[in-house]
Amino acid sequence: MDQEAKIIFYKIEECGYYKFRSNDHVYGDINLFLSDLKEWSSSRNTKDTKLFEPEQGSYQHPIYLADLKNNEHNDWVVVLWNEVPTSDGNVMSLPGLKKVGNATLNLSSVGPDDIPGFPTFFWFISDSNLIATINMNHSYGGKSGMNKYIYDFIKYHTPYAKHTKSEDSLKKNVVAYLTPSNNELLKLKSNLKISPIRILGNHEKIINSANEIARITTKAELNALTKNTKALWQKVTDFFEVKNYSIPTKEKVRFESSFEVNLTEKAVREIIQGWEEDGGIDSGKDYGFEFKKNLGKKLWLGESFLKTSFNLNFPVKDFSNLNANHLLHALDTHKKHILEIVPKEFKIKESQKKIEEKPQISYEKLNKKST
């Protein structure tokens, strides 16, 4: 049975270890780090793959690695598991004591070692430095959580990170990184910059015609399953000036409101910047602008990004399919057609220093050296 997948593309602009002052790239790419993540997670239970605790007041979820697979083309599918409080009601859960890639979902009650939550799916096309979020059924993109997860792995948990003792098992005190060729220790900084591929169009039209804007429509679609927190609902209801509200129990809730405006170019730029800082296309919110000479026709900010929909042979009823290998095969089958919408310049991988060989150092040895 085919399943419609909504696919949003992102470009990896920076990935790896860099010099502090010049910001010159020294080594590392996404294929290397995903290979390291695969090795690091191969003997771990799911509950042992959490890499960070969300900051207080943030809308981020604790994230675990559910599965990851690659093929001969160095394409990857990564499935992350986003934890939610058990107080959210009847939610599915992932067994925390199962090995990564071997867990099956529990769709009924949450056991003592289970992790309640929901999955997010990502497709890495490493030879082009492209990433795509794969949104199916009731899932959502989750790009910001994935960005944080991969970044923290690169910074703290690769076999190249040399750290001193720390009381925080997640945020270790990194003092240097091992080079791939001779295990020389260098003081470097880690970085991972992932940006949406924006098509020139709506944003520029909206900014250039700021004084012609007559009305703005704001809309938000929030998934109670994924972001069911009092703080977030407070923010959204404040945004739409809803005075009395309760946390919804149905899966999706939509808000929409329109109002007349008189905006300057500066104000429009601030609206766009605020939307992007809040997660942009991945935030669940969008702004539509109507102009005085064309009322009724809206230009949406979210329509300026490279995205598509495609039917994949990957059934995900009730999120029950977490098999990264199945999804990777489904994507690879249609890869050529899916990537037809990606402009040629984004398919070319920026030149980076190539890794001649991986450091011959294991996680076990590294842990002994770090104590």
N, C-alpha and C positions, 0 to 999 in steps of 0.2 A: 504494500500500500504506500503510495507516494504521500509525502508531507511537504506542504509549502514552507520554505525557509526564507526568511527575510535576512538579507546579507548586507552588511555595512562594511566598507573597506577603510582601512587605516594604513598609514605609511610609517615604517620604523625609520626615524630620522637620526637617532643616535642609539647605540647599543654597545656596551662594553666598558673597558677601563681606559681612562683618559689622563693626560698630564694635567696638573692643577692649573698652571698659569696659561699655557698656550691652548689648552683644551684639545690638543692633538690626540687622535685615537691611537692607542698602543696595541691593544688586541681585544678579541672577543666579538662574537656575532650571535644572532638569535639561535642559529642552528647548534652552535657549540653549547650554549647555555641550556637549551631544551634537552640536548643529549645528557648534560650533567644532571638536570632535573630528573630525567628518566632513571639514571644510575642511582642518584641520591634516594629516590622514592621506591626503588625496586624491592627493598627488603622492609619497607615501613608499612605499618598499619595506617589506615586513613586518618585516624585521630592524631597521628604524629606528624602530619604534614602541614599543620597550621604554621604560618610564618610571621604573623603579626596580630596584635590586638588592636581593634579599631580605637581611635581616639575618642574620648568622651564627648558626646554631642554630635559626632559625625553620623552620616547615614551609611557608612560602610559596614559590611558584614564580616564576621570572622570567616575566613576562606580556607578550604582544604582541597587537596588534589584528589579528584575521583579517578581520573584515567588520563593517559596520554599515549599516543601512538604516532609513528612516522613511517614513511614509505621510502622507496629507493630514490625518489626525487627530492628528498629532504623536505617534503611537506609534512606538517604535523596537525593533529587535532588534539586539543587540550580541553578536558572537561573539569571544571572547577565546581566545588560544592559550597554553597553560601549558607551559613548557619543562621537560623532564626530562633527566637525564644520559643520554648515549648508552650508558653502561654498564648501563642498565636492561634491555638485551637488544633483542629485536626489537620496536621501537616505530615508530609512524607518525611522519611528519615533514611539515613545511610548508616550501615553498621560501622562503628568506629574501629572495631577490632579486626576487620577484614583488610587484607592486603590491597594496596592501590591497584585498581583495575579488576579486582575480583569481587567487589561488593555489589549486591543486588538491593534494590530499593525495598523498603518496608512502607507499604501504603496504608497501614492501619495504625496500630498503637506505636508509641515511641518507647523503645526499650532503654534500660539504664546506660548502656554503652552506645546507643544510637545518637546520631547527629541530625536533629531536625533541620530541614532547609529545602533548597532547590538548586538545580544545576544551571550552569552557563557554559556555552560551547564556543570554541575559538578555532579558527583555521589559520595556521601559519604557513605562508608560502615563502620560505626562507631565501630561495634564489632570487627573489625580487624584493625582499624586505617588506612584504605585505602581510597584514593581519586582517582577518574578517571576523566580525561577530556573527554568529549563526543563531538567529532568533526563530524558534519554532513553537507552535502551539501557544502556551501561556508563558513561555520564558521571556526574559528581557536580555538586552545586550551584555551589560556587566563589564564594559571595557575598563572603567576606572578601577574596579576591583582586580581585574586581571593585570592591569598595569602595575598596581601596587604589589601584587603577589610576585610577579616575575622580577620586578625591581629589587624587592627585598631578598629574593633568592640570589640575584647577581651580587648584591652588596654584602650579604652576610653568610651565605651558605654554600657557595661554590667551593670546589677543592682548591681554589687559588687564594681564598681569603685567609689571611693569617691574623688571628685575634688573640687577645689576652683573656684571662679569666673574667667572667662577668656574671653577676647575679641574674641578669635577664637572659634566658636561654634563647630568646628570639632576636633581640637587638644586641649583638655582640660588639665588643670594642675592636673594630678592625684597625690594624696598624699598618698593614701592607698587603700587597698581592703578589703571588708567585707568577713569574713569567713562564710562558709555555715551553720555551726551548731549553732553558738551563736552570729553571727553578730559582732564579735570582729574585730577591725581594725588592719590590719597588713601591714607593709611596704614590699611589694613584687614586683617582676618584672614580666611582662607578656611576654610570648614567644609563637611563632608558627613556627615550623620548618618542612617544607614539602620537601621531596627529591624524585627525580625520582628513580624508582626501576631499577637499572642497572644490566644487566646480564653480568657476566664475559665473556669476549670474545674479541670483536674488539679493545677496548681501550688498553687492555694489549698487544695484538698482535702487534698493531701499535707502542706502546712505546718500546716494547722489540726488534722490528726490525727496529728501526729508521734509522739506517745506510743503510738499504736495500730499503728505499722509493725512488722511481724514479720520481713520478709525483703525484700532488695533483689536484683534481677537486673540485672547489667550486661552490655551487649552492645555489640559494635563490629563494623562491617563496613568493611573497608579494601580499597581498590582498588590492587592492586600497580602498575597502570599509572599511577596518579595520585600516590601518596604512597609510592613505593618507596624510602625512605631509611632508612639504618641507625638514625638518631636516632629517627625516628618509631616504627619497629618496636620499638626498645628501650623506648620509653615505653609502648607498648601491652602488650608482654609483661611489663613490670614491673607494670603495672596489674592484669593477670590472674595475676601470680606464675608466669609461665612461665620456667623456669630455662634450658632449652636451646632455642634457636630458630635458624632460618635464614630469610633473606628469601625469601618465596614467589615462585614463578614463575607460578602461575595468577592469573587476573584478579582474583578476589575471594576474600578470606579472612574468615571470620566467627568471632568469639570470643563466648562467652557463659558467664557464671558467676553462681551464686546463693549467697547466704549470709545467715544470720540476724543480725539487728541489734537494738540497743536505742538509739534515737535521741532526742535532744531537738529542739525546734523550731529552736534555733540551729544544730545540726548539719545539719538538713535544708536550712535556708536556705543554709548554706555549700556543700552539695553542689550545689544548684541554681545558685548564683552561680558556682561553679567550672566547671560544665558550660557555662553561658552564656559565660563568659570564654574558654573553650576552643573556642568556635565554635558551641555549642548544636546546633541541628538540622542544621547544616551540617558538624559535626565528624566524623560517622560513628559516634559513640558515643551511647548512650542509657541511661537508668536506669528500671527498672520497680519500683514499690513495691507490696508485698502487705501487707494488714492482717490483724490477728489474727482478726477476725470474718468474714473473707472470703478465706481462703487459696486461692490458685490464680488469682485475678483480679488482674491487674496494672494499675496506672495508670502510663503512660509519660510522661516529661517531653515527649518529642517530639510527643505527640498534642495538645499544648496550642496548637499553632500552625496558622495558616490555610493549608491546603494541599488540593490536589485532584489527581485524575488525569483525563486527557482523551486521547482518540484523535485524533491529528492526521495529516493527509495530508502527512507529512514523513519519508520513509524515511532512516534514519541507520545503515544496516548498516556496521559497522566505522568508524563516525564519518565516513563518506565525504562526507556532505552538510554543507558549511559555508556554504551560501548563505543569508545573512540575509534576503534578499528572499522566498525560498520559505517560510522559517519565519514571517516576518511575515504573509504572506498566509494561511498555515494558521491562525495565531492569530487574525487579524482575522476570518476566516470564522466562528469559534466564540466570538468575544470576549464577546458578550452572555451566552451560556450559561456560559462559564468564570467570568465575574465575578459570577454570581448568588450565589456563596458569600461574597462580600466584603460585610461589613456596610455599610449606607448611610453611616455617619459616616466610613468610611475612603475613600469615593469622592469626598468633597468636598475640593477642594484648598484648603489654608489660604491665607488672603489674604496676598499678598506684593506688594511694590512692583513694578509692571509696567515692563518695559523699553520705552520709547517707540521707540528705534531703536538698532541695534547700532553700536558704535564704528566709524568709517570708517578703520580702520587694518588693514593686512595683516600677515601674519606676516613677510613679507620686510622691510617697513618697520620693524616692531618689532625685528627682529634687528639692523638697522643702528643703531637708536637705543640698543640695549642694549650695544653694543660700545664 
